[in-house]
Amino acid sequence: MRVAVAGASGYAGGELLRLILGHPELEVGPVAAASAAGRTVAALHPGLGPLADVVLAPTDAETLADADLVFLALPHGESATLVERLPVGLAVVDLGADFRLVDHNAWEHYYGGPHAGTWTYGLPELPGARAAVAASTRVANPGCYPTSVALGLAPLLAAGLVEPADVVVVAASGTSGAGRKASDALLASTVAGAVSAYKAGGVHQHTPEMEQTLSRAAGTSVTVSFTPLLAPMPRGILAACTARLAPGVSTGTLRDALAAAYDGEPFVRLLPEGEWPTTKATAGSNGAVLQAAADTHAGRAVVTVAIDNLGKGAAGQAVQNANLVLGLPETVGLTALGVTP
């Protein structure tokens, strides 16, 4: 099947192209990038040899429509305008935030501008999500941080093992999570040897998405305090999620809930008790690894989750969703195996 990629000049767009090239059922169709139109794919993604001579087209709806499915890897707020010009029946997986949120007030507060609407939320491991994605032609790919947090906490909230009113997340991301646009904060001399906080104090745009997903799992409103960190690595996320324990909950109880939630899931792995996630375990993959413990001293559950922000946090998950939309085996073209060293 022929797939198009808009936003192919960015890191997520390049990762999409890499995955499509290795996918036995997909072929690269139109490839577009507004600011990089006219340049070759190889100039931006030198590892994609088979596309070395492909010239990036302008981001034009008519060009992108020549495909069975379109991936949108555009800056937040740009997908909605382009979608309006695409054929109604054309399958689309949007890696941006435009269609993730239900609450238009939350969108306007964190992103600005009018809310474009809500699509099927594409995190297949959540209850009911897999069937909903398979029945959809328009899928909102989750954000990278919200994916890690939902995988770690949603099963515990759904089982009533933790309290919904006091959820705290501290998560570190690789620099590719900030996108390809040059900035002083992302210079090698700035990032190397340093871990820094940014957008702390409840202002990060992924906060309402985390709260939305966790509230659905809990069946009641969940409040999240989120502190993101920038780590000196190119890709990966390590999220440390804590919430107040319900009475009588032990480490075994937490682990049993996670094991039941992800039994048979191809991309999510609960580590043996005592082992803790590392981003190396998921680098270059669509996998997620997690661990939980009950901190009885503080009365809190601790769940740590590692994913690749460009894999399960973006392009890998987008291909997983596309497989479901197109009626293909969910795992085809993807791996849960990380790259080490």
C-alpha positions in Angstrom: 0.0 0.0 0.0 1.2 3.5 -0.9 1.7 5.9 2.0 2.5 9.6 2.0 4.5 11.6 4.6 4.0 15.3 5.3 6.7 16.8 7.4 9.3 14.5 6.1 12.2 16.8 6.9 11.8 16.4 10.7 13.1 13.7 13.0 9.7 12.0 13.3 9.2 12.3 9.5 12.6 10.7 8.9 11.8 7.9 11.3 8.6 7.3 9.5 10.4 7.0 6.2 12.9 4.5 7.7 10.1 2.3 9.0 8.2 2.4 5.8 11.3 1.4 3.8 11.5 -1.7 6.0 7.8 -2.5 5.9 6.8 -5.4 3.7 3.3 -4.1 3.0 4.0 -0.4 2.6 5.8 1.7 0.0 6.8 5.3 0.1 4.5 7.6 -1.9 4.5 11.4 -1.9 7.0 12.9 0.5 6.5 16.5 1.4 8.2 19.2 3.6 7.2 22.8 3.4 10.4 24.6 4.4 12.7 21.9 2.8 10.8 21.5 -0.4 13.2 21.1 -3.3 15.9 19.4 -1.2 16.6 15.7 -1.5 15.7 13.2 1.3 19.4 12.3 1.6 20.4 15.8 2.3 18.3 15.6 5.5 18.4 11.9 6.3 21.6 10.5 5.0 20.9 7.0 6.3 17.9 6.6 3.9 19.9 5.4 0.9 17.0 4.1 -1.2 15.4 7.6 -1.1 18.7 9.4 -1.8 17.4 11.0 -5.1 13.8 11.7 -3.9 13.1 15.4 -3.9 10.8 16.7 -1.2 7.6 18.2 -2.5 5.7 21.2 -1.1 3.1 20.3 1.4 0.2 20.2 -0.9 -3.1 18.3 -0.3 -3.5 17.2 -3.9 0.0 15.7 -3.9 -0.5 13.9 -0.6 -3.9 12.5 -1.7 -2.2 10.1 -4.1 -1.8 7.5 -1.4 -3.8 4.9 0.6 -2.9 6.6 3.9 -1.2 9.9 4.9 1.1 10.4 7.8 1.2 14.0 9.1 4.3 14.8 11.1 3.7 18.6 11.2 4.2 21.2 13.9 1.2 21.4 16.3 -1.6 23.5 14.8 -0.7 22.9 11.2 -2.5 19.5 10.5 -6.0 20.8 10.8 -5.8 23.2 7.9 -4.2 20.6 5.7 -6.8 17.9 6.6 -9.6 20.2 5.5 -8.2 19.9 1.9 -7.7 16.2 1.9 -10.4 13.8 0.6 -12.9 12.9 3.3 -12.4 9.1 2.9 -8.6 9.2 2.9 -7.0 7.5 5.9 -4.8 9.9 8.0 -2.6 9.3 11.1 -1.7 12.6 12.6 1.5 12.7 14.7 0.7 16.3 15.9 -1.6 17.4 18.7 -4.3 18.9 16.7 -6.9 16.2 17.2 -5.9 14.6 20.5 -7.8 16.6 23.0 -11.6 16.5 23.7 -11.7 19.7 25.7 -11.5 22.8 23.5 -10.7 25.0 26.4 -7.6 22.9 27.2 -6.5 23.1 23.6 -6.9 26.9 23.5 -5.1 27.3 26.8 -2.1 25.1 26.0 -1.8 25.5 22.2 -3.7 28.6 21.3 -6.1 29.1 18.4 -9.4 27.3 17.7 -9.8 23.6 18.5 -10.1 21.5 15.3 -12.0 18.6 16.8 -11.2 15.1 18.2 -10.1 11.9 16.4 -9.7 8.4 17.6 -6.9 8.3 20.1 -4.3 5.9 18.9 -2.8 4.1 21.9 -3.8 0.5 21.1 -2.8 -0.9 24.4 -5.5 1.0 26.3 -8.8 -0.9 26.8 -11.0 -0.6 23.7 -8.5 1.5 21.8 -7.3 -1.3 19.4 -10.8 -1.9 18.0 -11.6 1.8 17.8 -8.4 2.5 15.8 -9.1 -0.5 13.4 -12.6 0.9 12.8 -11.3 4.5 12.1 -9.8 6.3 9.1 -8.6 9.3 11.2 -6.3 8.6 14.1 -4.6 11.0 16.5 -1.2 9.6 17.4 -0.5 10.2 21.1 2.3 12.4 22.3 5.6 10.9 23.4 5.4 11.8 27.1 1.7 11.0 27.4 2.3 7.5 25.9 4.9 6.6 28.5 2.7 8.0 31.4 -0.5 6.3 30.2 1.3 2.9 29.8 2.6 3.2 33.3 -0.4 4.5 35.2 -3.6 3.8 33.3 -3.9 0.2 34.5 -3.3 1.1 38.1 -5.9 3.9 38.1 -8.4 1.6 36.3 -7.9 -1.0 39.1 -8.3 1.6 41.9 -4.8 0.9 43.2 -3.7 4.5 43.2 -5.4 7.8 44.0 -6.3 10.1 41.1 -5.8 13.4 42.8 -2.1 13.4 43.4 -0.2 12.1 40.3 3.4 13.4 39.8 5.5 12.7 36.7 9.1 13.6 36.2 10.3 12.5 32.7 13.5 13.0 30.7 13.5 13.1 27.0 16.2 13.0 24.3 16.9 16.2 22.3 15.1 14.9 19.2 11.8 15.4 21.2 12.3 19.1 20.8 12.3 18.8 17.0 14.8 19.7 14.4 14.6 23.5 14.5 17.9 25.0 15.6 18.1 26.7 19.0 20.7 27.6 21.6 19.1 25.2 24.1 19.8 22.3 21.7 23.4 23.1 20.8 25.8 20.2 21.6 27.9 22.5 23.8 24.7 23.3 25.8 23.3 19.9 26.1 26.4 17.7 26.6 27.0 16.8 30.2 23.8 18.5 31.4 20.3 17.5 32.4 17.9 20.5 32.5 14.3 21.1 33.4 12.0 23.0 31.0 8.3 24.1 30.8 7.8 23.1 34.5 5.1 24.3 36.7 2.1 23.0 34.8 2.7 24.7 31.5 3.9 21.9 29.3 1.4 21.2 26.5 1.3 17.5 27.1 -0.3 18.0 30.6 -3.9 18.0 29.4 -3.4 15.0 27.2 -2.0 13.0 30.2 -4.9 14.1 32.4 -7.4 13.2 29.7 -6.1 9.7 29.1 -5.6 9.0 32.8 -9.1 10.4 33.7 -10.7 8.0 31.2 -8.8 5.1 32.8 -9.8 6.1 36.3 -13.4 7.0 35.5 -12.9 10.3 37.4 -10.8 13.5 37.1 -7.1 13.0 37.4 -4.7 15.9 38.2 -1.1 15.6 37.0 2.0 17.6 38.1 4.4 17.2 35.3 8.1 18.2 35.1 9.9 17.5 31.9 13.7 17.2 31.6 16.0 17.4 28.7 18.7 14.7 28.8 22.0 14.7 26.8 21.0 11.9 24.5 19.5 12.0 21.0 16.4 9.8 21.6 14.5 8.1 24.4 12.2 8.9 27.3 12.4 7.7 30.9 9.3 8.6 32.8 9.1 8.3 36.6 5.4 8.3 37.6 4.2 8.4 41.2 0.7 8.4 42.8 -0.6 7.9 46.3 -1.3 4.3 47.1 -4.7 3.0 47.9 -4.8 1.2 51.3 -3.3 -2.3 51.4 -1.6 -2.1 48.0 1.8 -3.8 47.7 4.5 -4.0 45.0 3.0 -7.4 44.1 -0.4 -5.9 43.6 0.9 -3.2 41.3 2.9 -5.7 39.3 0.0 -8.1 39.0 -2.2 -5.3 37.6 0.4 -4.3 35.0 1.1 -7.9 34.1 -2.6 -8.5 33.5 -3.0 -5.3 31.4 -0.2 -6.2 29.1 -0.4 -9.9 28.9 0.2 -10.8 25.3 0.9 -7.3 24.2 3.7 -7.4 21.6 5.3 -4.0 22.4 5.0 -3.6 26.2 7.1 -5.6 28.6 7.0 -5.6 32.4 10.5 -6.2 33.7 11.3 -8.9 36.4 10.9 -7.5 39.9 13.9 -5.5 40.9 15.0 -4.6 37.4 14.4 -1.0 36.3 14.0 0.5 32.8 16.7 2.1 30.7 16.2 4.0 27.5 18.8 1.7 25.8 16.3 -1.1 26.0 13.9 0.6 23.6 16.2 2.7 21.4 15.3 2.4 17.8 12.2 0.3 18.6 8.4 0.5 19.1 8.8 -1.2 22.5 8.1 0.0 26.0 9.5 -1.5 29.2 8.2 -0.7 32.7 8.6 -1.5 36.4 6.5 -0.8 39.5 7.1 -0.7 43.2 5.1 0.3 46.2 7.0 2.9 48.3 5.4 2.1 51.6 7.6 4.7 53.4 6.0 7.5 51.4 2.8 5.8 50.6 3.2 6.1 46.9 3.3 3.8 43.9 6.3 4.3 41.7 6.1 3.3 38.0 9.1 3.9 35.7 8.6 3.6 31.9 11.1 3.7 29.0 10.2 4.3 25.4 11.9 5.7 22.3 10.3 9.1 21.8 10.7 8.7 18.0 9.5 5.0 18.2 6.6 4.2 20.5 6.4 7.9 21.2 5.9 9.0 17.5 6.7 7.2 14.3 6.6 3.6 15.5 3.3 4.0 17.1 2.0 5.8 14.0 2.9 2.8 11.9 1.3 0.5 14.5 -1.9 2.6 14.1 -1.6 2.6 10.3 -1.3 -1.2 10.3 -4.6 -1.4 12.2 -6.4 1.2 10.0 -5.2 -0.6 6.8 -6.2 -4.1 8.1 -2.6 -5.3 8.3 -1.1 -7.3 11.2 -0.5 -4.8 14.0 3.2 -5.8 14.4 4.3 -5.9 10.8 7.3 -3.7 10.0 7.9 -3.0 13.7 10.1 -4.4 16.5 10.2 -4.2 20.3 13.9 -5.0 20.3 16.2 -2.1 21.3 19.6 -1.3 19.9 22.6 -1.6 22.3 25.2 -0.4 22.9 
